[in-house]
Amino acid sequence: MSRINDVGGMVGFPAIVEEPDEPAFHADWEAHVVALNAALLRRGVYDLDEFRDAIERIPPREYLAASYYEKWFRAITTLLAEKGIATPEELAGA
């Protein structure tokens, strides 16, 4: 069964338009998400397969509405909650 991230060959999606000279990050928080993910991977909090799976489990509507690094952040917070490292309330900033 395909997940929402597997859109190869699906009809109704626009062509990918590359930005000439696109920066690696459009905002500082995106670089922080990459650094956080790298640190958690190095510490063995989760592995790359778990990270990819957490991205692919994002509900379709939310997946399609999220930017690239929003998906990464969502996967990180999902895994931290699932592994009992932080509560959903802590991750929400409550």
DSSP file (Angstrom, degrees, kcal/mol; ACC not computed):
  #  RESIDUE AA STRUCTURE BP1 BP2  ACC     N-H-->O    O-->H-N    N-H-->O    O-->H-N    TCO  KAPPA ALPHA  PHI   PSI    X-CA   Y-CA   Z-CA
    1    1 A M              0   0    0      0, 0.0     2,-0.1     0, 0.0     0, 0.0   0.000 360.0 360.0 360.0 130.4    0.0    0.0    0.0
    2    2 A S        -     0   0    0      2,-0.0     2,-0.2     1,-0.0     5,-0.0  -0.453 360.0-143.3 -76.3 147.1    1.4    3.4   -1.0
    3    3 A R    >   -     0   0    0     -2,-0.1     3,-1.8     1,-0.0    54,-0.1  -0.617  33.5 -98.7-100.6 168.9    1.8    6.2    1.5
    4    4 A I  T 3  S+     0   0    0     52,-0.4    53,-0.1     1,-0.3    52,-0.1   0.779 120.6  62.5 -62.3 -27.4    1.2    9.8    0.7
    5    5 A N  T 3  S+     0   0    0     51,-0.2     2,-1.3     1,-0.2    -1,-0.3   0.697  87.6  77.5 -72.0 -15.9    4.9   10.5    0.2
    6    6 A D    <   +     0   0    0     -3,-1.8    -1,-0.2     1,-0.2    -4,-0.0  -0.651  51.6 143.6 -95.2  79.9    5.0    8.0   -2.7
    7    7 A V    >   +     0   0    0     -2,-1.3     3,-2.4     2,-0.1    -1,-0.2   0.316  17.9 138.5-102.6   7.6    3.4   10.2   -5.4
    8    8 A G  T 3  S+     0   0    0      1,-0.3     3,-0.1    -3,-0.1    -2,-0.0  -0.330  80.0   6.0 -56.5 125.3    5.4    8.9   -8.4
    9    9 A G  T 3  S+     0   0    0      1,-0.3    -1,-0.3    -2,-0.1     2,-0.2   0.381  95.9 136.6  82.8  -4.5    3.2    8.5  -11.4
   10   10 A M    <   -     0   0    0     -3,-2.4     3,-0.5     1,-0.1    -1,-0.3  -0.489  51.3-127.3 -75.7 148.0    0.1   10.0   -9.6
   11   11 A V  S    S+     0   0    0      1,-0.2    -1,-0.1    -2,-0.2    -3,-0.0  -0.676  82.4  42.9 -92.0 146.5   -2.0   12.5  -11.6
   12   12 A G  S    S+     0   0    0      1,-0.3    -1,-0.2    -2,-0.3    -2,-0.0   0.406  77.7 115.5 104.2  -1.5   -2.8   15.9  -10.3
   13   13 A F        -     0   0    0     -3,-0.5    -1,-0.3    -6,-0.1     3,-0.1  -0.842  64.6-119.8-101.1 138.4    0.5   17.1   -8.8
   14   14 A P        -     0   0    0      0, 0.0    -1,-0.0     0, 0.0     3,-0.0  -0.250  36.4 -89.7 -71.2 162.7    2.2   20.0  -10.4
   15   15 A A        -     0   0    0      1,-0.1     2,-0.5     0, 0.0     0, 0.0  -0.342  44.8-105.1 -65.5 151.5    5.7   19.8  -11.9
   16   16 A I        -     0   0    0     -3,-0.1     2,-0.6    -2,-0.0    -1,-0.1  -0.708  33.9-156.8 -80.5 125.6    8.6   20.4   -9.6
   17   17 A V        -     0   0    0     -2,-0.5     2,-0.3    -3,-0.0    -1,-0.0  -0.922   7.8-143.3-108.0 119.1   10.1   23.8  -10.3
   18   18 A E        -     0   0    0     -2,-0.6    -2,-0.0     1,-0.0     0, 0.0  -0.607  10.0-133.9 -81.6 138.8   13.7   24.3   -9.3
   19   19 A E    >   -     0   0    0     -2,-0.3     3,-1.5     4,-0.1     2,-0.1  -0.819  23.4-123.0 -89.5 122.8   14.8   27.6   -7.9
   20   20 A P  T 3  S+     0   0    0      0, 0.0    -1,-0.0     0, 0.0     0, 0.0  -0.460  95.3   2.6 -62.9 135.6   18.1   28.8   -9.5
   21   21 A D  T 3  S-     0   0    0      1,-0.2    -3,-0.0    -2,-0.1     0, 0.0   0.816  89.8-177.9  57.8  33.0   20.6   29.4   -6.7
   22   22 A E    <   -     0   0    0     -3,-1.5    -1,-0.2     1,-0.1     4,-0.0  -0.411  26.0-119.8 -63.1 133.2   18.2   28.2   -4.1
   23   23 A P        -     0   0    0      0, 0.0     3,-0.1     0, 0.0    -1,-0.1  -0.362  15.8-119.7 -71.2 156.4   19.6   28.5   -0.6
   24   24 A A  S    S+     0   0    0      1,-0.2     2,-0.4     2,-0.1    -2,-0.1   0.871 101.3  26.0 -62.3 -35.9   20.0   25.4    1.5
   25   25 A F        -     0   0    0      1,-0.1    -1,-0.2     5,-0.0     3,-0.1  -0.988  57.5-163.6-131.8 138.9   17.7   26.9    4.1
   26   26 A H  S    S+     0   0    0     -2,-0.4     2,-0.3     1,-0.2    -1,-0.1   0.604  84.4  21.0 -92.8 -14.1   15.0   29.6    3.7
   27   27 A A  S >> S-     0   0    0      1,-0.1     3,-1.0     0, 0.0     4,-0.9  -0.985  79.4-114.9-150.3 154.0   14.9   30.3    7.5
   28   28 A D  H >> S+     0   0    0     -2,-0.3     4,-1.6     1,-0.2     3,-0.6   0.856 110.8  64.0 -58.9 -37.0   17.3   29.8   10.4
   29   29 A W  H 3> S+     0   0    0      1,-0.2     4,-2.0     2,-0.2    -1,-0.2   0.814  94.9  60.7 -61.3 -28.7   14.9   27.3   12.1
   30   30 A E  H <> S+     0   0    0     -3,-1.0     4,-1.9     1,-0.2    -1,-0.2   0.915 103.7  48.7 -64.9 -41.7   15.3   24.9    9.2
   31   31 A A  H <X S+     0   0    0     -4,-0.9     4,-2.2    -3,-0.6    -1,-0.2   0.867 109.2  53.9 -64.3 -35.7   19.1   24.7    9.9
   32   32 A H  H  X S+     0   0    0     -4,-1.6     4,-2.7     2,-0.2    -1,-0.2   0.880 105.9  52.4 -66.1 -37.8   18.3   24.0   13.6
   33   33 A V  H  X S+     0   0    0     -4,-2.0     4,-2.5     2,-0.2    -2,-0.2   0.909 109.7  49.0 -63.9 -42.1   16.0   21.2   12.7
   34   34 A V  H  X S+     0   0    0     -4,-1.9     4,-2.3     2,-0.2    -2,-0.2   0.924 113.2  46.9 -62.9 -44.4   18.8   19.6   10.6
   35   35 A A  H  X S+     0   0    0     -4,-2.2     4,-2.3     2,-0.2    -2,-0.2   0.906 112.2  49.9 -64.9 -42.3   21.3   20.0   13.4
   36   36 A L  H  X S+     0   0    0     -4,-2.7     4,-2.4     2,-0.2     5,-0.2   0.925 111.2  49.0 -62.0 -45.3   18.8   18.6   16.0
   37   37 A N  H  X S+     0   0    0     -4,-2.5     4,-2.5     1,-0.2    -2,-0.2   0.919 110.8  50.2 -61.0 -44.6   18.1   15.6   13.8
   38   38 A A  H  X S+     0   0    0     -4,-2.3     4,-2.5     1,-0.2    -1,-0.2   0.908 111.3  48.8 -61.3 -42.3   21.8   14.9   13.2
   39   39 A A  H  X S+     0   0    0     -4,-2.3     4,-2.1     2,-0.2    -1,-0.2   0.911 112.1  47.9 -65.1 -42.4   22.5   15.0   17.0
   40   40 A L  H  <>S+     0   0    0     -4,-2.4     5,-2.2     2,-0.2     6,-0.7   0.880 112.5  49.2 -68.1 -37.2   19.6   12.7   17.8
   41   41 A L  H ><5S+     0   0    0     -4,-2.5     3,-1.1    -5,-0.2    -2,-0.2   0.932 111.6  49.0 -64.3 -46.1   20.7   10.2   15.1
   42   42 A R  H 3<5S+     0   0    0     -4,-2.5    -2,-0.2     1,-0.3    -1,-0.2   0.867 109.8  52.1 -62.2 -36.8   24.3   10.3   16.4
   43   43 A R  T 3<5S-     0   0    0     -4,-2.1    -1,-0.3    -5,-0.2    -2,-0.2   0.559 113.7-119.5 -77.3  -7.7   23.1    9.7   20.0
   44   44 A G  T < 5 +     0   0    0     -3,-1.1    -3,-0.2    -4,-0.4     3,-0.1   0.709  70.0 138.0  77.9  19.4   21.1    6.7   18.8
   45   45 A V  S   <S-     0   0    0     -5,-2.2     2,-0.3     1,-0.2    -4,-0.2   0.896  83.4 -16.8 -63.3 -39.1   17.8    8.1   20.0
   46   46 A Y  S    S-     0   0    0     -6,-0.7    -2,-0.3    -5,-0.0    -1,-0.2  -0.949  73.6-119.3-153.3 168.2   16.4    6.8   16.7
   47   47 A D     >  -     0   0    0     -2,-0.3     4,-2.3    -3,-0.1     5,-0.2  -0.618  33.5 -99.0-110.8 174.9   17.7    5.6   13.4
   48   48 A L  H  > S+     0   0    0      1,-0.2     4,-2.7    -2,-0.2     5,-0.2   0.851 121.0  54.7 -63.1 -36.2   17.3    6.8    9.9
   49   49 A D  H  > S+     0   0    0      2,-0.2     4,-2.4     1,-0.2    -1,-0.2   0.910 109.4  47.5 -64.4 -41.0   14.7    4.2    9.1
   50   50 A E  H  > S+     0   0    0      2,-0.2     4,-2.4     1,-0.2    -2,-0.2   0.900 112.0  50.9 -64.6 -40.6   12.6    5.3   12.1
   51   51 A F  H  X S+     0   0    0     -4,-2.3     4,-1.9     2,-0.2    -2,-0.2   0.944 111.4  46.5 -62.0 -48.9   12.9    8.9   11.0
   52   52 A R  H  X S+     0   0    0     -4,-2.7     4,-2.4     1,-0.2    -2,-0.2   0.910 112.3  51.3 -60.4 -43.0   11.8    8.2    7.5
   53   53 A D  H  X S+     0   0    0     -4,-2.4     4,-1.3     1,-0.2    -1,-0.2   0.894 106.6  54.0 -62.3 -39.9    8.9    6.1    8.7
   54   54 A A  H  < S+     0   0    0     -4,-2.4     4,-0.3     1,-0.2    -1,-0.2   0.882 109.6  48.2 -63.5 -37.3    7.8    8.9   11.1
   55   55 A I  H >< S+     0   0    0     -4,-1.9     3,-1.5     1,-0.2    -1,-0.2   0.932 111.0  50.5 -64.7 -44.8    7.7   11.3    8.1
   56   56 A E  H 3< S+     0   0    0     -4,-2.4   -52,-0.4     1,-0.3   -51,-0.2   0.683 103.4  60.5 -70.6 -17.1    5.8    8.8    6.0
   57   57 A R  T 3< S+     0   0    0     -4,-1.3    -1,-0.3    -5,-0.2    -2,-0.2   0.500  73.4 117.9 -87.2  -4.0    3.2    8.4    8.8
   58   58 A I  S <  S-     0   0    0     -3,-1.5   -54,-0.2    -4,-0.3     5,-0.1  -0.438  82.4 -98.8 -61.0 132.1    2.2   12.0    8.8
   59   59 A P     >  -     0   0    0      0, 0.0     4,-2.9     0, 0.0     3,-0.5  -0.244  34.5-113.9 -55.2 141.8   -1.5   12.1    7.8
   60   60 A P  H  > S+     0   0    0      0, 0.0     4,-2.6     0, 0.0     5,-0.2   0.841 113.0  50.4 -49.1 -46.4   -1.9   12.9    4.1
   61   61 A R  H  > S+     0   0    0      1,-0.2     4,-1.2     2,-0.2     5,-0.1   0.921 116.2  42.2 -60.9 -43.3   -3.6   16.3    4.5
   62   62 A E  H  > S+     0   0    0     -3,-0.5     4,-1.2     2,-0.2    -1,-0.2   0.885 112.7  54.4 -70.3 -39.0   -0.9   17.5    6.9
   63   63 A Y  H >< S+     0   0    0     -4,-2.9     3,-0.5     1,-0.2    -2,-0.2   0.932 109.9  46.2 -59.6 -46.9    1.9   15.9    4.8
   64   64 A L  H 3< S+     0   0    0     -4,-2.6    -1,-0.2     1,-0.2    -2,-0.2   0.777 113.9  48.9 -69.4 -26.1    0.8   17.8    1.7
   65   65 A A  H 3< S+     0   0    0     -4,-1.2    -1,-0.2    -5,-0.2     2,-0.2   0.641  97.2  88.6 -86.4 -15.2    0.4   21.1    3.6
   66   66 A A  S << S-     0   0    0     -4,-1.2     2,-0.1    -3,-0.5    -4,-0.0  -0.534  73.7-125.2 -90.3 149.1    3.9   20.9    5.3
   67   67 A S     >  -     0   0    0     -2,-0.2     4,-2.0     1,-0.1     5,-0.2  -0.322  39.2 -94.7 -77.3 171.3    7.2   22.2    4.0
   68   68 A Y  H  > S+     0   0    0      1,-0.2     4,-1.4     2,-0.2     3,-0.2   0.933 125.9  38.9 -53.9 -53.2   10.2   19.9    3.7
   69   69 A Y  H  > S+     0   0    0      1,-0.2     4,-2.4     2,-0.2    -1,-0.2   0.724 108.1  62.5 -78.9 -20.4   11.6   20.8    7.1
   70   70 A E  H  > S+     0   0    0      2,-0.2     4,-2.5     1,-0.2    -1,-0.2   0.884 104.2  50.7 -64.1 -38.1    8.2   21.0    8.8
   71   71 A K  H  X S+     0   0    0     -4,-2.0     4,-2.4     2,-0.2    -2,-0.2   0.915 109.6  50.1 -63.9 -42.3    7.9   17.3    8.0
   72   72 A W  H  X S+     0   0    0     -4,-1.4     4,-2.5     2,-0.2    -2,-0.2   0.939 111.6  47.5 -60.5 -47.0   11.3   16.7    9.5
   73   73 A F  H  X S+     0   0    0     -4,-2.4     4,-2.6     1,-0.2     5,-0.2   0.906 110.9  51.5 -63.4 -41.4   10.3   18.6   12.7
   74   74 A R  H  X S+     0   0    0     -4,-2.5     4,-2.2     1,-0.2    -1,-0.2   0.910 110.7  48.9 -60.7 -42.6    7.1   16.7   12.9
   75   75 A A  H  X S+     0   0    0     -4,-2.4     4,-2.5     2,-0.2    -2,-0.2   0.916 110.9  50.2 -64.4 -43.4    8.9   13.4   12.6
   76   76 A I  H  X S+     0   0    0     -4,-2.5     4,-2.5     1,-0.2    -2,-0.2   0.945 113.1  44.8 -60.4 -49.3   11.4   14.4   15.3
   77   77 A T  H  X S+     0   0    0     -4,-2.6     4,-2.0     1,-0.2    -1,-0.2   0.879 112.0  53.4 -66.3 -36.1    8.7   15.4   17.8
   78   78 A T  H  X S+     0   0    0     -4,-2.2     4,-2.7    -5,-0.2    -1,-0.2   0.944 111.7  45.0 -60.3 -48.2    6.7   12.3   17.0
   79   79 A L  H  X S+     0   0    0     -4,-2.5     4,-2.2     1,-0.2     6,-0.3   0.886 110.1  53.8 -66.6 -39.2    9.7   10.1   17.7
   80   80 A L  H  <>S+     0   0    0     -4,-2.5     5,-2.1    -5,-0.2     6,-1.4   0.894 113.6  43.6 -62.1 -38.7   10.6   11.9   20.9
   81   81 A A  H ><5S+     0   0    0     -4,-2.0     3,-1.4     4,-0.2    -2,-0.2   0.926 112.9  50.9 -71.0 -45.1    7.1   11.4   22.2
   82   82 A E  H 3<5S+     0   0    0     -4,-2.7    -2,-0.2     1,-0.3    -1,-0.2   0.831 111.3  48.5 -62.6 -32.2    6.9    7.8   21.1
   83   83 A K  T 3<5S-     0   0    0     -4,-2.2    -1,-0.3    -5,-0.2    -2,-0.2   0.412 113.9-117.5 -89.8   1.7   10.2    7.0   22.8
   84   84 A G  T < 5S+     0   0    0     -3,-1.4    -3,-0.2     2,-0.3     3,-0.1   0.686  79.7 123.4  74.0  18.3    9.1    8.7   26.0
   85   85 A I  S   <S+     0   0    0     -5,-2.1     2,-0.3     1,-0.3    -4,-0.2   0.829  82.5   6.6 -79.4 -33.6   11.9   11.3   25.9
   86   86 A A  S    S-     0   0    0     -6,-1.4    -1,-0.3    -9,-0.1    -2,-0.3  -0.992  77.9-118.9-147.0 147.7    9.4   14.2   26.0
   87   87 A T     >  -     0   0    0     -2,-0.3     4,-2.5    -3,-0.1     5,-0.2  -0.485  30.5-112.7 -81.8 157.9    5.7   14.4   26.5
   88   88 A P  H  > S+     0   0    0      0, 0.0     4,-1.6     0, 0.0     6,-0.2   0.866 120.4  54.4 -56.5 -34.2    3.4   15.8   23.8
   89   89 A E  H  4>S+     0   0    0      2,-0.2     5,-2.5     1,-0.2     4,-0.5   0.915 108.0  47.9 -66.6 -42.2    2.7   18.7   26.2
   90   90 A E  H >45S+     0   0    0      1,-0.2     3,-1.0     2,-0.2    -1,-0.2   0.908 112.1  49.7 -63.5 -40.9    6.4   19.4   26.6
   91   91 A L  H 3<5S+     0   0    0     -4,-2.5    -1,-0.2     1,-0.3    -2,-0.2   0.789 107.5  54.4 -69.9 -26.2    6.9   19.3   22.9
   92   92 A A  T 3<5S-     0   0    0     -4,-1.6    -1,-0.3    -5,-0.2    -2,-0.2   0.537 117.6-113.9 -82.4  -6.6    4.0   21.7   22.4
   93   93 A G  T < 5       0   0    0     -3,-1.0    -3,-0.2    -4,-0.5    -2,-0.1   0.665 360.0 360.0  84.4  16.6    5.6   24.2   24.8
   94   94 A A      <       0   0    0     -5,-2.5    -4,-0.2    -6,-0.2    -5,-0.1   0.484 360.0 360.0 -72.8 360.0    3.0   23.9   27.5
